[in-house]
């Protein structure tokens, strides 16, 4: 019996439809006039921002160079600020120390509390309670600095004597918390006030980061028998770590540049105290605000020089925050 074989021929697939002119233009870029205008405005805004930042840096550098060239002391290590002498003598040692110490105190107090509040609002509080609390926290961020300063001078400072006495009784032997009496207008009070001021910023950003945690991560942990705290420890905190660090950096930027609140509460002096409870010290922003109005031209150049240092520190802090954000992009919720 003959078996006949038949040849099968594959039919070629239909040729793809040629791309339309509109699609080709869309692939190349903006097609509509509105898109082109928006693209130009966005690009121009970015370039304008860079130009403004460069102009500020150039202005500060020029005026700072004029002041430093006439400085009789060492600008980085001198414990004195007297621009009316001939030649003038000034330095930023005390200001840099006070700025860093007060900011560290503020961060040490604010970050744990802010993270705890953010976790409570996102994972523990019922919706009827979390909404009003979040609104109050957001409202705290809108309070002007001078209001915080007045509250600190009239309410916080008088009520700090009990805390200062307790610290002196139990931790005064360390030298860091020794107190000889007097008004508690010291670095610890400044740090507490700054912590209250930066608390809303860190809380708001951390809250939004924790809300972006993928629901599948939490459900997987619950399916394995994890408790609510174990879910937070194993799924929420690792996912939001970079966001919390970035929020802390933003809060640190405000603490470094805070002016009126610190000037209202602190009793400044150009001396570095070993104890956080003794009056004295100062910060860059506080020194500029208190002396700029009565300063001579040479004095203003010196204050601008100190402002340049603060400008550089703030840029470094913001750059570090940006680098941390870029390390982990998934916290933005794109993969949720």
C-alpha positions as CSV (number, residue, x, y, z in Angstrom):
1,X,0.0,0.0,0.0
2,X,1.4,3.3,-1.1
3,X,1.6,6.0,1.4
4,X,1.3,9.4,-0.2
5,X,3.1,12.2,1.5
6,X,2.0,15.7,1.3
7,X,4.2,18.7,1.6
8,X,3.1,21.4,4.0
9,X,4.2,24.9,3.4
10,X,4.4,27.4,6.2
11,X,2.6,30.5,5.4
12,X,4.7,33.6,6.2
13,X,3.4,35.7,9.0
14,X,1.6,38.8,8.0
15,X,3.8,41.8,7.6
16,X,3.6,44.2,10.5
17,X,1.6,47.3,10.1
18,X,3.9,50.1,9.3
19,X,4.2,52.6,12.2
20,X,2.2,55.7,11.7
21,X,3.9,59.0,11.5
22,X,2.3,60.0,14.8
23,X,3.8,57.0,16.6
24,X,7.2,57.7,15.1
25,X,7.0,61.3,16.3
26,X,5.9,60.1,19.7
27,X,8.9,57.8,19.9
28,X,11.3,60.7,19.1
29,X,9.8,63.0,21.8
30,X,7.1,65.5,22.4
31,X,4.7,65.9,19.5
32,X,2.1,68.4,20.7
33,X,2.8,72.1,21.3
34,X,1.8,71.7,24.9
35,X,4.2,68.9,25.4
36,X,7.0,70.9,23.9
37,X,6.2,73.9,26.0
38,X,6.1,71.8,29.2
39,X,9.4,70.1,28.3
40,X,11.0,73.5,27.7
41,X,9.7,74.9,31.0
42,X,10.8,71.9,32.9
43,X,14.3,71.9,31.4
44,X,14.6,75.7,31.9
45,X,13.5,75.4,35.5
46,X,16.2,72.9,36.2
47,X,18.8,74.9,34.5
48,X,17.6,78.1,36.3
49,X,17.9,76.3,39.7
50,X,21.5,75.3,39.0
51,X,22.3,78.9,37.9
52,X,20.8,80.3,41.1
53,X,22.7,77.8,43.3
54,X,26.0,78.6,41.5
55,X,25.3,82.3,41.9
56,X,24.7,81.9,45.6
57,X,27.9,79.9,46.0
58,X,29.9,82.4,44.0
59,X,28.6,85.3,46.0
60,X,29.3,83.6,49.4
61,X,32.7,82.5,48.3
62,X,33.7,86.0,47.1
63,X,32.5,87.8,50.2
64,X,34.0,85.1,52.4
65,X,37.4,85.4,50.7
66,X,37.4,89.2,51.5
67,X,36.8,88.5,55.1
68,X,39.2,85.6,55.6
69,X,42.0,87.5,53.9
70,X,41.7,90.2,56.7
71,X,41.3,87.8,59.6
72,X,44.0,88.0,62.1
73,X,43.1,84.6,63.7
74,X,42.6,81.1,62.2
75,X,39.1,81.0,60.7
76,X,38.6,77.4,61.6
77,X,40.1,77.2,65.1
78,X,39.8,80.7,66.7
79,X,37.5,80.8,69.8
80,X,36.6,84.5,69.3
81,X,34.3,86.6,67.2
82,X,35.4,90.3,67.2
83,X,35.2,91.9,63.8
84,X,35.6,95.4,65.2
85,X,39.3,95.0,66.1
86,X,42.1,96.2,63.9
87,X,42.9,93.7,62.4
88,X,39.7,91.7,63.0
89,X,39.8,88.4,64.8
90,X,37.1,85.8,64.3
91,X,36.7,82.0,63.9
92,X,34.0,79.4,63.6
93,X,35.2,76.8,66.1
94,X,32.6,77.5,68.7
95,X,29.8,77.9,66.1
96,X,30.7,74.7,64.4
97,X,30.8,72.8,67.7
98,X,27.4,74.2,68.8
99,X,25.7,73.6,65.5
100,X,26.9,69.9,65.4
101,X,26.2,69.2,69.1
102,X,22.7,70.7,69.1
103,X,21.8,68.9,65.9
104,X,23.1,65.5,67.2
105,X,21.0,66.0,70.4
106,X,17.9,66.8,68.3
107,X,18.4,63.8,66.0
108,X,19.0,61.4,69.0
109,X,15.7,62.6,70.5
110,X,13.5,63.1,67.4
111,X,14.3,60.1,65.2
112,X,13.1,57.2,67.6
113,X,10.0,59.1,68.6
114,X,9.2,60.0,65.0
115,X,9.6,56.4,63.8
116,X,7.4,55.2,66.6
117,X,4.7,57.7,65.8
118,X,4.8,56.7,62.1
119,X,4.6,53.0,62.9
120,X,1.7,53.7,65.3
121,X,-0.2,55.7,62.7
122,X,0.3,53.1,59.9
123,X,0.1,49.7,61.7
124,X,-1.5,50.1,65.1
125,X,-3.9,53.1,65.3
126,X,-7.5,52.6,64.0
127,X,-8.4,54.7,61.0
128,X,-10.6,57.1,63.0
129,X,-7.7,57.9,65.3
130,X,-4.8,57.9,62.9
131,X,-6.4,60.6,60.7
132,X,-6.7,63.3,63.4
133,X,-3.3,62.5,64.8
134,X,-1.7,62.7,61.4
135,X,-3.4,66.0,60.9
136,X,-2.0,67.4,64.1
137,X,1.5,66.2,63.2
138,X,1.2,67.9,59.8
139,X,0.0,71.1,61.5
140,X,3.1,71.2,63.7
141,X,5.3,71.4,60.6
142,X,3.5,74.6,59.6
143,X,4.2,76.4,62.9
144,X,6.7,79.3,62.4
145,X,10.1,79.1,64.0
146,X,9.6,82.3,66.0
147,X,6.5,80.7,67.7
148,X,8.6,77.7,68.7
149,X,11.3,80.1,70.0
150,X,8.8,82.1,72.1
151,X,7.3,78.9,73.5
152,X,10.8,77.6,74.3
153,X,11.8,80.8,76.1
154,X,8.5,81.2,78.0
155,X,7.5,77.6,78.7
156,X,10.3,75.2,78.0
157,X,13.2,77.0,79.7
158,X,11.5,77.5,83.1
159,X,10.4,73.9,83.2
160,X,13.9,72.5,82.4
161,X,15.3,73.2,85.8
162,X,13.9,69.9,87.3
163,X,15.4,67.9,84.5
164,X,18.7,69.7,84.8
165,X,18.8,69.0,88.5
166,X,18.0,65.3,88.1
167,X,20.7,64.9,85.4
168,X,23.2,66.7,87.7
169,X,22.3,64.5,90.7
170,X,22.6,61.2,88.9
171,X,24.8,61.8,85.8
172,X,26.8,64.9,86.9
173,X,29.8,62.7,87.6
174,X,30.3,62.3,83.8
175,X,31.0,66.0,83.4
176,X,28.6,66.1,80.4
177,X,25.6,66.6,82.6
178,X,27.0,68.6,85.4
179,X,25.1,71.8,86.3
180,X,26.1,74.7,88.5
181,X,22.6,76.4,88.6
182,X,21.3,79.3,86.7
183,X,18.9,79.6,83.8
184,X,18.9,76.4,81.7
185,X,19.7,78.2,78.4
186,X,22.2,75.6,77.2
187,X,22.8,73.2,74.4
188,X,20.5,70.5,75.8
189,X,17.6,72.9,75.8
190,X,18.3,73.9,72.3
191,X,18.6,70.3,71.2
192,X,15.2,69.5,72.8
193,X,13.6,72.4,71.1
194,X,15.1,71.4,67.7
195,X,13.9,67.9,68.3
196,X,10.3,69.1,68.7
197,X,10.7,71.2,65.5
198,X,12.0,68.5,63.3
199,X,9.7,65.8,64.6
200,X,6.9,66.5,62.1
201,X,9.2,66.3,59.1
202,X,10.7,62.9,60.1
203,X,7.3,61.6,61.1
204,X,5.5,62.6,57.9
205,X,8.1,61.2,55.5
206,X,8.5,58.0,57.5
207,X,4.7,57.5,57.6
208,X,4.5,57.8,53.8
209,X,7.4,55.3,53.5
210,X,5.8,52.7,55.7
211,X,2.5,53.0,53.8
212,X,4.4,52.0,50.6
213,X,5.5,48.6,52.0
214,X,4.1,45.9,49.7
215,X,1.0,44.3,51.2
216,X,2.3,40.9,50.0
217,X,5.4,41.2,52.2
218,X,3.2,41.7,55.3
219,X,0.8,39.0,54.3
220,X,3.6,36.5,53.7
221,X,5.0,37.2,57.2
222,X,1.6,36.8,58.8
223,X,1.1,33.5,56.9
224,X,4.3,32.2,58.4
225,X,2.9,32.9,61.9
226,X,4.6,36.2,62.7
227,X,3.2,38.5,65.2
228,X,2.5,42.1,64.4
229,X,5.8,43.3,65.9
230,X,7.6,40.6,63.9
231,X,6.0,41.8,60.7
232,X,7.2,45.3,61.4
233,X,10.7,44.1,62.3
234,X,11.1,41.7,59.4
235,X,9.1,43.4,56.6
236,X,8.3,47.0,57.4
237,X,11.5,48.4,58.9
238,X,13.9,46.7,56.4
239,X,11.8,48.0,53.5
240,X,11.6,51.5,54.9
241,X,15.1,51.8,56.3
242,X,16.4,54.0,53.4
243,X,13.3,56.2,53.6
244,X,13.7,56.7,57.4
245,X,17.4,57.6,56.9
246,X,16.5,60.1,54.2
247,X,13.8,61.7,56.4
248,X,16.3,62.0,59.2
249,X,18.6,63.8,56.8
250,X,15.9,66.3,55.9
251,X,15.2,66.9,59.6
252,X,19.0,67.3,60.2
253,X,19.1,69.9,57.5
254,X,16.5,72.0,59.3
255,X,18.2,71.6,62.6
256,X,21.5,72.8,61.2
257,X,19.9,75.9,59.7
258,X,17.4,76.9,62.4
259,X,17.8,80.5,63.4
260,X,15.1,82.3,65.5
261,X,14.2,79.5,67.8
262,X,17.8,78.9,68.8
263,X,18.5,82.7,69.1
264,X,15.5,83.0,71.5
265,X,16.4,80.1,73.7
266,X,20.3,80.0,73.8
267,X,22.5,82.2,76.0
268,X,25.5,82.4,73.6
269,X,29.1,82.8,74.4
270,X,32.3,82.2,72.4
271,X,33.4,79.3,74.6
272,X,33.0,75.5,74.4
273,X,31.6,74.0,77.5
274,X,32.2,70.4,78.5
275,X,28.8,70.2,80.0
276,X,25.6,70.3,77.9
277,X,23.8,72.0,80.8
278,X,26.1,75.0,81.1
279,X,25.1,78.2,79.2
280,X,27.3,79.0,76.3
281,X,28.2,78.1,72.8
282,X,26.4,79.2,69.6
283,X,25.4,78.1,66.2
284,X,26.0,79.5,62.7
285,X,22.4,80.6,62.1
286,X,22.0,82.1,65.6
287,X,25.2,84.1,65.3
288,X,24.2,85.5,61.9
289,X,20.8,86.5,63.1
290,X,22.0,88.2,66.2
291,X,24.9,90.1,64.8
292,X,24.0,90.9,61.2
293,X,21.9,94.0,62.0
294,X,24.7,95.9,63.9
295,X,27.7,94.5,62.0
296,X,30.0,96.7,59.9
297,X,30.9,95.8,56.3
298,X,33.8,93.8,57.5
299,X,31.6,92.1,60.1
300,X,29.0,91.2,57.5
301,X,31.7,89.7,55.3
302,X,32.7,87.6,58.3
303,X,29.1,86.5,58.9
304,X,28.8,85.6,55.2
305,X,31.9,83.5,55.5
306,X,30.3,81.5,58.4
307,X,27.2,81.3,56.2
308,X,29.3,79.7,53.5
309,X,30.4,77.0,55.9
310,X,26.8,76.3,56.8
311,X,25.8,76.4,53.1
312,X,28.4,73.7,52.4
313,X,27.3,71.6,55.4
314,X,23.7,71.8,54.3
315,X,24.6,70.8,50.7
316,X,26.5,67.8,52.0
317,X,23.6,66.7,54.1
318,X,21.1,67.0,51.3
319,X,23.5,65.2,48.9
320,X,23.8,62.4,51.4
321,X,20.0,62.1,51.6
322,X,19.8,62.0,47.8
323,X,22.4,59.3,47.6
324,X,20.6,57.2,50.2
325,X,17.3,57.6,48.2
326,X,19.1,56.5,45.0
327,X,20.5,53.4,46.6
328,X,17.0,51.8,47.0
329,X,14.3,53.0,44.7
330,X,11.8,50.3,45.7
331,X,10.7,52.2,48.8
332,X,8.8,54.6,46.6
333,X,6.1,52.0,46.2
334,X,6.6,51.3,42.5
335,X,6.8,47.6,43.1
336,X,4.0,47.5,45.7
